[in-house]
Amino acid sequence: MKTRELLGARIKELRKTKGLTQDQLSEIIDIDAKHLSRIEVGRSYPSLDLLEKTAVALRVELKDFFEYEHLVKSSTDLQKGIQALLQEADTEKLQMILKIVRTIVR
């Protein structure tokens, strides 16, 4: 799964846990239900502002949207997700990531 698909699946999971429909949540966060649907299926990324509004509406912390390890099915999917994130990182962040990975692996 791609990162945006994992994020969307996690938002959907949290929304359902709170007993909200897409229509209800989209009304609370003031977006079109179709837009929320595209986010939940991984066809669109939400903005940070929209993520913050959604977190408030669902009464979760922002970090909770990125706890989706249980949704990942294979190590190949994990590697693809990591690669996608690494491509977005600048040199400084890559150096920090390397230090963290070395610490974990060793």
C-alpha distances in whole Angstrom, upper triangle without the diagonal:
4,7,8,6,6,10,11,10,12,15,15,15,18,20,20,22,24,25,24,24,22,25,27,24,24,28,28,26,28,25,25,23,21,20,19,17,15,14,13,11,9,12,14,14,17,20,21,24,22,20,23,25,22,22,26,26,24,26,23,23,21,19,18,15,14,14,11,11,12,9,7,8,9,11,9,6,8,10,8,7,11,12,11,13,16,16,17,20,23,26,27,23,22,26,25,22,23,26,24,22,25,26,24,24,27
4,6,5,6,9,10,11,12,14,15,16,18,20,21,22,25,26,25,24,22,25,26,23,23,27,27,24,26,23,23,22,20,18,17,16,14,12,12,11,8,10,11,11,14,17,18,21,20,18,21,23,21,21,25,25,23,25,23,22,19,18,17,14,13,14,12,12,14,11,10,12,12,13,11,8,9,10,7,6,10,10,8,10,13,13,14,16,20,23,24,21,20,23,23,20,22,25,22,21,24,26,23,24,28
4,5,5,6,9,10,11,12,14,15,17,18,20,21,23,24,23,23,21,24,25,22,22,25,25,22,24,22,22,21,20,17,16,16,14,11,12,11,8,11,11,9,12,14,15,18,17,15,18,20,18,18,22,22,21,22,19,18,16,14,14,11,9,11,10,11,13,11,10,13,14,14,13,9,9,11,9,6,9,10,8,8,12,12,12,14,18,21,22,18,18,21,21,18,20,23,20,19,23,24,22,23,26
4,5,5,6,8,10,10,12,14,15,16,18,20,21,23,21,20,18,21,22,19,18,22,22,19,21,18,19,18,16,14,13,13,10,8,9,8,5,7,7,6,9,12,13,16,14,13,16,18,16,16,20,20,19,21,19,18,15,15,15,11,10,13,11,13,15,12,12,15,17,17,16,12,13,15,12,9,12,13,10,11,14,14,13,16,20,23,24,20,21,24,23,21,23,26,24,23,27,27,25,26,30
4,5,5,6,9,10,10,12,14,15,16,18,20,21,20,19,16,20,21,19,18,22,22,20,22,19,19,17,16,14,13,12,10,8,7,6,4,7,9,9,11,15,16,19,16,15,18,19,17,18,21,21,19,22,19,19,17,16,15,12,11,13,10,12,13,10,10,13,15,16,15,11,13,15,12,10,14,15,12,13,17,17,17,19,23,26,27,23,23,27,26,23,25,28,25,24,28,29,26,27,31
4,5,5,6,9,10,10,12,14,15,16,18,20,19,19,17,21,22,19,19,23,22,20,23,20,21,19,18,16,14,14,13,10,9,9,7,11,12,11,12,15,16,19,17,14,17,19,16,16,20,20,17,20,17,17,15,13,12,9,8,9,6,9,10,7,8,11,13,14,14,10,11,13,12,9,12,14,12,13,16,17,17,19,23,25,26,22,22,25,24,21,23,26,23,22,25,26,23,24,28
4,5,5,6,9,10,11,12,14,15,17,19,17,17,15,19,19,16,16,20,19,17,19,17,18,17,17,14,12,12,11,8,8,9,7,11,10,8,9,12,12,15,13,10,14,15,12,13,16,16,15,17,14,14,11,11,10,6,6,9,7,11,12,10,11,14,16,17,17,14,13,16,14,11,14,16,13,13,17,18,16,18,22,25,25,21,22,25,23,21,24,26,23,22,26,27,24,26,29
4,5,5,6,9,10,10,12,14,16,17,15,14,12,16,17,14,14,17,17,15,17,15,15,14,13,11,9,9,8,5,4,6,5,9,8,8,9,12,14,15,13,11,14,15,12,13,16,16,14,17,15,16,13,14,12,9,10,12,10,13,14,11,13,16,18,20,19,15,16,19,17,14,17,19,16,16,20,20,19,21,25,28,28,25,25,29,27,25,28,29,27,26,30,30,28,29,33
4,5,5,6,9,10,11,12,14,15,15,14,13,16,17,15,16,19,19,18,20,18,18,16,15,14,11,10,11,9,6,7,8,11,12,12,13,16,17,19,16,14,17,17,14,14,18,17,14,17,15,16,15,14,12,9,10,11,8,11,11,8,10,13,16,18,18,14,15,18,17,14,17,19,17,18,21,22,21,23,27,30,30,26,27,30,28,25,28,30,27,26,30,30,27,28,32
4,5,5,6,8,10,10,12,14,14,14,13,17,17,14,16,19,18,17,19,18,19,17,17,16,12,13,13,10,8,10,10,14,14,13,13,15,15,17,15,12,14,15,12,12,15,15,12,14,12,13,12,11,8,6,7,8,6,10,10,8,11,14,17,19,19,16,15,19,18,15,17,20,18,17,21,22,21,23,26,29,29,25,26,29,27,24,27,28,25,25,28,28,25,27,31
4,5,5,6,9,10,11,12,11,12,10,14,14,11,12,15,14,13,16,15,16,14,14,13,9,10,11,8,6,10,10,13,12,11,10,13,13,15,12,9,12,12,8,9,12,11,9,12,10,12,11,11,9,6,9,10,10,13,13,12,15,18,20,22,22,19,19,22,20,17,20,22,20,19,23,24,22,24,27,30,30,26,27,30,28,26,29,30,27,27,31,31,28,30,34
4,5,5,6,9,10,11,9,9,8,12,12,10,12,15,15,14,17,15,15,13,13,13,9,9,11,9,6,9,10,13,13,13,13,16,17,18,14,13,15,15,11,12,15,13,11,14,13,15,14,15,12,10,12,13,11,15,14,12,15,17,21,23,23,19,20,23,22,19,22,24,22,22,25,26,25,27,30,33,33,30,31,33,31,29,32,33,30,30,34,33,31,32,36
4,5,5,6,9,10,10,11,11,15,15,12,15,18,17,17,19,18,19,16,17,17,13,13,15,12,9,11,13,16,17,16,16,19,19,20,17,14,17,16,13,13,15,14,11,13,12,14,14,14,11,10,12,11,10,13,11,10,14,16,19,22,23,19,19,23,22,19,22,24,23,22,26,27,26,28,31,34,34,30,31,33,31,29,31,33,29,29,32,32,29,31,34
4,5,5,6,9,9,11,11,15,13,11,14,16,15,14,18,17,18,16,18,17,13,14,16,13,11,14,15,18,18,17,15,18,17,18,15,12,14,14,10,9,12,11,7,10,9,11,12,12,9,8,11,11,11,14,13,13,16,19,22,24,25,21,21,24,24,21,23,26,24,23,26,28,26,28,31,34,33,29,31,33,31,28,31,32,29,29,33,32,29,31,34
4,5,5,6,6,7,8,11,10,7,10,13,12,12,15,15,16,13,15,15,11,12,14,12,10,13,15,18,17,16,15,17,17,17,14,13,14,13,9,10,12,9,7,10,10,13,14,15,12,11,14,14,14,18,16,15,19,21,25,27,27,24,24,27,26,23,25,28,26,25,29,30,28,30,33,36,35,32,33,36,33,31,34,35,32,32,36,35,33,35,38
4,5,5,6,7,9,12,11,10,13,15,15,15,18,18,18,15,17,17,13,13,16,15,11,14,17,19,19,19,18,21,21,21,18,16,18,17,13,13,15,13,10,13,13,16,17,18,14,13,16,16,15,18,16,15,19,21,24,27,28,24,24,28,27,24,27,29,27,27,31,32,30,32,36,39,38,34,35,38,36,33,36,37,34,34,37,37,34,36,39
4,5,8,10,12,15,13,12,16,17,16,17,20,20,21,18,20,20,16,16,19,17,14,17,19,22,22,21,20,22,22,22,19,17,18,17,14,13,15,13,9,11,11,14,16,16,13,13,16,15,14,17,15,15,19,21,24,27,28,25,25,28,28,25,27,30,28,27,31,32,31,32,36,39,38,34,35,38,35,33,36,36,33,33,36,35,32,34,37
4,6,9,11,13,11,10,14,15,13,14,18,18,19,17,20,19,16,17,20,18,15,18,20,23,22,21,19,22,21,20,18,16,16,15,12,12,12,10,7,9,10,14,16,17,14,14,17,17,17,20,19,18,22,24,28,30,31,28,27,31,30,27,29,32,30,29,32,34,32,33,37,39,38,35,36,39,36,34,37,38,34,35,38,37,34,37,40
4,7,10,12,10,10,13,14,13,15,18,18,19,16,19,19,16,16,19,18,15,18,21,23,23,23,21,23,23,23,20,18,19,17,14,15,15,12,10,12,14,17,19,20,17,17,20,19,19,22,20,20,23,25,29,31,32,29,29,33,32,29,31,34,32,31,35,36,34,36,39,42,41,38,39,42,39,37,40,41,38,38,41,40,37,40,43
4,7,8,6,6,10,11,10,12,14,15,15,12,15,16,12,13,17,16,13,17,19,21,20,20,18,21,21,20,17,16,17,15,12,13,14,10,9,12,14,17,18,20,17,16,20,20,20,23,21,20,24,26,30,32,32,29,29,32,31,28,31,33,31,30,34,35,33,35,38,41,40,37,38,41,39,37,40,41,38,38,42,41,38,40,43
4,5,5,6,8,10,11,12,14,13,13,10,12,14,11,11,14,14,12,15,17,19,19,19,18,21,22,21,17,17,18,16,13,15,16,12,12,15,17,20,20,22,19,17,21,21,20,24,22,21,24,26,29,32,32,28,29,32,31,28,31,33,30,30,34,34,33,35,38,41,41,38,39,42,40,38,41,42,39,39,43,42,39,41,45
4,5,5,6,8,10,11,12,10,9,6,9,10,7,7,11,11,9,12,15,15,15,16,15,17,19,18,14,15,17,14,12,14,16,12,12,16,17,19,19,21,19,16,20,21,20,23,22,20,23,25,28,31,31,27,28,31,29,26,29,31,28,28,32,32,30,32,35,39,39,35,37,40,38,36,39,41,38,38,41,41,39,40,44
4,6,5,6,9,10,10,9,8,5,9,11,9,9,13,13,13,15,18,18,17,18,16,19,20,19,15,17,18,15,13,16,16,13,14,17,19,22,21,24,21,19,23,24,23,27,26,24,27,29,32,34,34,30,31,34,32,29,32,34,31,31,34,34,32,35,38,41,41,38,40,43,41,39,42,44,41,41,45,44,42,44,47
4,6,5,6,9,10,10,10,9,12,13,11,12,15,15,14,17,19,20,19,20,17,19,20,18,15,16,17,14,12,14,14,10,11,14,17,20,20,22,20,19,22,23,23,27,26,24,27,30,33,35,35,32,32,35,33,30,33,35,32,31,35,35,33,35,38,42,41,38,40,43,40,39,42,43,40,41,44,44,41,44,47
4,5,5,6,8,9,10,8,12,11,8,11,14,12,12,15,17,18,17,16,14,16,17,15,12,12,13,10,8,11,11,7,8,12,14,16,16,19,17,15,19,20,20,24,23,22,25,27,31,32,33,29,29,32,30,27,30,32,29,28,32,32,30,32,35,38,37,34,36,39,37,35,38,40,37,37,41,40,38,40,44
4,5,5,6,5,6,5,9,8,6,9,12,11,12,15,16,16,15,15,12,14,16,14,10,12,13,10,9,12,13,10,11,15,16,18,17,20,19,16,20,22,22,25,25,23,26,29,31,33,33,29,30,32,30,27,30,31,28,27,31,31,29,31,34,37,37,34,36,39,37,35,39,40,37,38,42,41,39,41,45
4,6,5,6,7,8,11,11,10,13,15,15,15,18,20,20,18,18,15,17,18,15,12,14,15,11,11,14,13,10,13,16,18,20,19,23,21,19,23,25,25,29,28,27,29,32,35,37,37,33,33,36,34,31,33,35,31,31,34,34,32,34,37,40,40,37,39,42,40,38,42,43,40,41,45,44,42,45,48
4,5,8,10,11,14,13,11,14,17,16,16,19,20,21,19,18,15,16,16,14,11,13,12,9,8,11,10,7,10,12,15,17,17,20,19,18,21,23,24,27,27,26,29,32,35,36,36,33,33,35,33,30,32,34,31,30,34,34,31,33,35,39,38,35,37,40,38,36,40,41,38,39,43,42,40,43,46
4,6,9,10,13,11,10,13,15,13,14,18,18,19,16,15,12,12,13,10,7,9,9,6,6,10,9,7,10,12,14,15,15,18,17,16,19,21,22,26,26,25,27,30,33,34,34,30,30,33,31,27,30,31,28,27,30,30,28,29,32,35,35,32,34,37,35,34,37,38,36,37,40,40,38,40,44
4,7,9,12,10,10,14,15,14,16,19,19,19,16,16,13,13,14,12,9,12,12,9,10,13,13,11,14,16,18,19,18,21,21,19,22,24,25,29,29,27,30,33,35,37,36,33,33,35,33,30,32,33,30,29,32,32,29,31,33,37,36,34,36,39,37,36,40,41,38,39,43,43,41,43,47
4,6,8,7,7,10,12,11,13,16,16,16,13,13,11,12,14,12,9,12,13,10,10,14,14,13,15,18,19,20,18,21,21,18,21,24,24,27,28,26,28,31,33,35,34,30,31,33,30,27,30,31,27,27,30,30,27,29,32,36,35,33,35,38,36,35,38,40,38,38,42,42,40,42,46
4,5,5,7,9,10,11,13,15,16,15,13,14,12,14,17,15,12,15,17,14,13,17,18,15,17,20,21,23,21,24,23,20,23,25,25,28,28,26,28,31,33,35,34,30,31,33,30,28,31,31,28,28,32,31,28,31,34,37,38,35,37,40,38,37,40,42,40,40,44,44,42,44,47
4,5,5,6,9,10,10,12,14,14,13,14,13,16,18,17,13,15,17,15,13,17,18,15,16,19,20,22,21,23,22,19,22,24,23,26,26,23,26,28,31,33,32,28,30,32,29,27,30,31,28,28,31,31,29,32,34,38,38,35,37,40,38,37,40,42,39,39,43,43,41,43,46
4,5,5,6,9,10,11,12,11,11,13,13,15,18,18,14,16,19,17,15,19,20,18,19,22,23,24,22,24,23,20,22,24,23,26,26,23,25,27,30,32,30,27,28,30,27,25,29,29,26,26,30,29,27,30,33,37,38,35,36,39,38,36,39,41,39,39,42,43,41,42,46
4,5,5,6,9,10,11,9,8,10,9,12,15,14,11,13,16,14,13,16,18,16,17,21,21,22,19,21,21,17,20,22,21,24,25,22,24,26,29,30,29,25,26,28,25,23,26,27,23,23,27,26,24,27,30,34,34,31,32,36,35,33,36,38,36,36,40,40,38,40,43
4,5,5,6,9,10,10,9,10,9,12,14,14,10,11,14,12,10,14,15,13,14,17,17,19,17,19,18,14,17,19,18,22,22,19,21,24,27,28,28,24,25,27,24,22,25,26,23,23,26,26,24,27,30,33,34,30,32,35,34,32,35,37,34,34,38,38,36,38,41
4,5,5,6,9,9,9,11,11,15,17,17,14,14,17,16,13,16,19,16,16,20,20,21,19,21,19,16,18,20,18,21,21,18,20,22,25,27,26,23,24,26,24,21,25,26,23,23,27,26,25,28,31,35,35,32,33,36,35,33,36,38,35,35,38,39,36,38,41
4,6,5,6,5,5,8,9,13,16,17,13,14,18,17,15,18,20,18,18,22,21,22,19,21,20,16,18,20,18,21,21,18,20,22,24,26,24,21,22,24,21,19,23,23,20,21,24,23,22,25,28,32,33,30,30,34,33,31,33,36,33,33,37,37,35,36,40
4,6,5,6,5,6,6,10,13,14,11,11,14,14,12,14,17,16,15,19,18,18,16,17,16,12,14,16,15,18,19,16,18,20,22,24,23,19,20,22,19,17,20,21,18,18,22,21,20,23,26,29,30,27,28,31,30,27,31,33,30,30,34,34,32,33,37
4,5,8,8,9,10,13,15,16,13,12,16,15,12,14,17,16,14,18,17,18,16,17,15,12,13,15,13,16,16,13,15,18,21,22,22,18,19,22,19,17,20,22,19,19,23,23,22,24,28,31,31,28,29,32,31,28,31,33,30,30,34,34,31,33,36
4,6,8,10,12,15,18,19,16,15,19,19,16,18,21,19,18,21,20,21,19,19,18,14,15,17,14,17,17,13,15,17,19,21,20,16,18,20,18,16,20,21,18,19,23,22,22,25,28,31,32,29,29,32,31,29,31,34,31,30,34,35,32,33,37
4,6,7,10,13,16,18,15,14,18,18,16,18,21,20,19,22,20,20,18,18,17,13,14,16,14,16,17,13,14,16,18,20,18,15,16,18,15,13,17,17,14,16,19,19,18,21,24,28,28,25,26,29,28,25,28,31,28,27,31,32,30,31,34
4,7,10,13,16,18,15,15,19,19,17,20,23,22,21,24,23,23,20,21,20,16,17,19,17,20,20,17,18,19,21,23,21,17,19,20,17,16,19,19,16,17,20,19,18,22,25,28,30,27,27,31,30,27,30,33,31,30,34,35,33,33,37
4,7,10,13,14,12,12,16,16,15,17,20,19,19,22,21,21,18,19,19,15,16,19,17,20,21,18,19,21,23,24,22,19,20,21,18,16,19,19,15,16,20,18,17,20,23,27,28,25,26,29,28,26,29,32,30,29,33,34,32,33,37
4,7,9,11,10,9,13,14,13,15,18,18,18,20,19,18,15,16,16,12,13,16,16,19,20,18,18,21,23,23,22,19,19,20,17,15,17,18,14,14,17,17,14,17,20,24,24,22,23,26,25,23,26,29,27,27,30,31,29,31,34
4,7,8,6,6,10,10,10,12,14,15,15,17,16,16,12,14,15,11,13,16,16,20,21,19,20,23,25,26,25,21,21,23,20,17,19,20,17,16,20,19,17,19,22,25,25,23,24,27,26,24,28,30,28,28,32,32,30,32,36
4,5,5,6,9,10,10,12,14,15,16,18,17,16,12,14,16,13,14,18,18,22,24,22,23,26,28,28,27,24,23,24,22,19,20,21,18,16,20,19,16,18,20,24,24,21,23,26,25,24,27,29,27,28,32,32,31,33,36
4,5,5,6,9,10,10,12,14,15,16,15,13,9,12,14,12,13,16,18,21,23,22,23,26,28,28,27,24,23,24,23,19,20,21,18,16,19,19,16,17,19,23,22,19,22,25,23,22,26,27,25,26,30,30,29,31,34
4,5,5,6,9,10,11,12,14,15,15,13,11,14,15,14,16,19,20,24,26,24,26,29,31,31,31,27,27,28,26,23,24,25,22,20,23,23,20,21,23,26,25,23,26,28,26,26,29,30,28,30,33,33,32,35,38
4,5,5,6,9,10,10,12,14,14,13,11,14,14,12,15,18,19,22,24,22,24,27,29,30,30,26,25,27,25,22,24,25,22,20,24,24,20,22,24,28,27,25,27,30,28,27,31,32,30,31,34,34,33,35,38
4,5,5,6,9,10,10,12,11,10,7,10,11,8,11,14,15,19,20,19,21,24,26,27,27,23,23,25,23,19,21,23,20,18,21,22,19,20,23,26,25,23,25,27,25,24,28,29,26,27,31,31,29,32,35
4,5,5,6,9,10,10,10,9,7,10,11,10,13,15,17,21,22,22,24,27,29,30,30,26,25,27,26,22,23,25,23,20,24,24,21,22,24,27,26,23,26,28,26,25,29,30,27,29,32,31,30,33,36
4,5,5,6,9,10,10,11,9,13,13,12,15,18,19,23,24,23,25,29,31,32,32,28,28,30,28,25,26,28,25,23,27,27,24,25,28,31,30,27,30,32,30,29,33,33,31,32,36,35,33,36,39
4,5,5,6,8,9,10,9,12,11,10,13,15,16,20,21,20,22,26,28,29,30,26,25,28,26,23,25,27,24,22,26,26,24,25,28,31,30,27,29,32,29,28,32,33,30,31,35,34,32,35,38
4,5,5,6,5,6,6,9,8,8,12,13,15,19,19,19,22,25,28,28,29,26,24,27,26,22,24,26,24,22,25,26,24,25,27,30,29,26,28,30,28,26,30,31,28,29,32,31,30,32,35
4,5,5,6,8,9,12,12,12,15,17,19,22,23,23,25,29,31,32,33,29,28,31,30,26,27,30,27,25,29,30,27,28,30,33,31,28,31,33,30,29,33,33,30,32,35,34,33,35,38
4,6,8,10,11,14,13,13,16,18,19,23,23,22,25,29,31,33,33,30,29,32,30,27,29,31,28,27,30,31,28,30,32,35,34,31,33,36,33,32,36,36,33,34,38,37,35,37,40
4,6,9,10,13,10,11,14,15,16,20,20,19,22,26,28,30,31,27,26,29,29,25,27,30,27,26,29,30,28,29,32,35,34,30,32,35,32,30,34,34,31,32,36,34,32,35,38
4,7,9,12,10,12,15,15,17,21,21,21,24,27,30,31,32,29,28,31,30,26,28,31,28,26,30,31,29,29,32,35,33,30,32,34,31,30,34,34,30,32,35,33,31,34,37
4,7,8,6,8,11,12,14,17,18,18,21,24,27,28,29,26,24,27,27,23,24,27,25,23,26,28,26,26,29,32,30,27,29,31,28,26,30,30,27,28,31,30,28,31,33
4,5,5,8,10,11,14,17,18,18,21,24,26,27,28,25,23,26,25,22,22,25,23,21,24,26,23,23,26,28,27,23,26,27,24,23,27,27,24,25,28,27,25,28,31
4,5,6,8,10,13,16,17,18,19,23,25,25,26,23,21,23,23,19,20,22,20,18,21,22,20,20,23,25,24,21,23,25,22,21,25,25,22,23,27,26,24,27,30
4,5,5,7,10,13,15,16,17,21,22,22,23,20,18,20,20,17,17,20,19,16,19,21,19,19,21,24,22,19,21,23,19,18,22,22,19,20,23,22,21,23,26
4,5,5,8,11,12,13,15,19,21,21,23,20,18,21,21,17,18,21,20,18,21,23,21,21,24,27,25,22,23,25,23,21,24,24,21,22,25,24,22,25,28
4,6,7,11,12,12,14,18,20,20,21,18,16,19,19,15,16,19,17,15,19,21,19,20,23,26,25,21,23,25,23,21,24,25,22,22,26,25,23,25,28
4,6,8,11,11,12,16,17,17,18,15,13,16,16,12,13,16,14,12,16,18,16,17,20,23,22,18,19,22,19,17,20,21,18,18,22,22,19,22,25
4,6,8,9,10,14,16,16,18,15,13,16,16,13,14,17,17,15,18,20,19,20,23,25,24,20,21,23,21,18,21,22,18,18,22,21,18,21,24
4,5,5,7,11,13,14,15,12,11,14,14,11,13,16,15,15,18,20,19,20,24,26,26,22,22,25,22,19,22,23,20,19,23,22,19,21,24
4,5,5,9,10,11,13,10,8,12,13,11,12,15,15,15,17,20,20,21,24,26,26,22,21,24,22,18,20,22,18,17,20,20,17,18,22
4,6,8,10,12,14,12,11,15,16,14,15,19,19,18,21,23,23,24,28,30,29,26,25,27,25,22,24,25,22,20,24,23,20,21,24
4,6,9,12,13,10,10,14,14,12,15,17,17,17,20,22,22,23,27,29,29,26,25,28,26,23,25,26,23,22,25,25,22,23,26
4,6,8,9,6,7,10,11,10,12,15,15,15,18,20,20,22,25,27,28,24,23,26,24,21,22,24,21,19,23,23,20,20,24
4,7,8,7,8,11,12,12,14,16,17,18,20,22,23,24,28,30,30,27,26,28,27,23,25,26,24,21,24,25,21,21,25
4,5,5,7,9,10,11,13,14,16,17,19,20,22,23,27,28,29,26,24,26,25,22,22,25,22,19,22,23,20,19,22
4,5,5,6,9,10,10,12,14,15,16,18,20,21,24,25,26,23,21,23,23,19,19,21,19,16,19,20,17,16,19
4,5,5,6,9,10,10,12,14,15,17,19,20,23,24,26,23,21,23,23,19,20,22,21,18,20,22,19,18,21
4,5,5,6,9,10,11,12,14,16,17,19,22,24,25,22,20,23,23,19,20,23,20,18,21,22,20,19,23
4,5,5,6,9,10,11,12,14,16,17,20,22,23,19,18,20,19,16,17,19,17,14,17,19,16,16,19
4,5,5,6,9,10,10,12,15,15,19,20,21,18,16,18,18,14,15,18,16,13,16,18,16,15,19
4,5,5,6,9,10,11,13,15,18,20,21,18,16,19,20,16,17,20,19,16,19,21,19,18,22
4,5,5,6,9,10,11,13,17,19,20,16,15,18,18,14,16,19,17,15,19,20,18,18,22
4,5,5,6,9,10,11,14,16,17,13,12,15,14,11,12,15,13,12,15,17,15,15,19
4,5,5,6,9,10,13,15,16,14,12,15,15,12,13,16,16,14,17,19,17,17,21
4,6,5,7,9,13,15,17,14,13,16,17,14,15,19,18,16,19,21,20,20,24
4,5,5,7,10,13,14,11,10,14,13,11,13,16,15,14,17,19,18,19,22
4,5,5,8,10,12,9,7,11,11,9,10,14,13,12,15,17,17,17,20
4,6,8,10,13,11,9,13,14,12,14,17,17,16,19,21,21,21,24
4,7,10,12,9,9,13,14,12,15,17,17,17,20,22,21,22,25
4,7,8,6,6,10,10,9,12,14,14,15,17,19,19,20,23
4,6,5,6,9,10,10,12,15,15,16,18,20,21,22,24
4,5,5,6,9,10,10,13,14,15,16,19,20,21,22
4,5,5,6,9,10,11,13,14,16,17,19,20,22
4,5,5,6,9,10,11,12,14,15,17,18,20
4,5,5,6,9,10,10,12,14,15,16,18
4,5,5,6,9,10,11,13,15,15,17
4,5,5,6,9,10,11,13,14,16
4,5,5,6,9,10,11,12,14
4,5,5,6,9,10,10,12
4,6,5,6,9,10,11
4,5,5,6,9,10
4,5,5,6,8
4,6,5,6
4,6,6
4,6
4
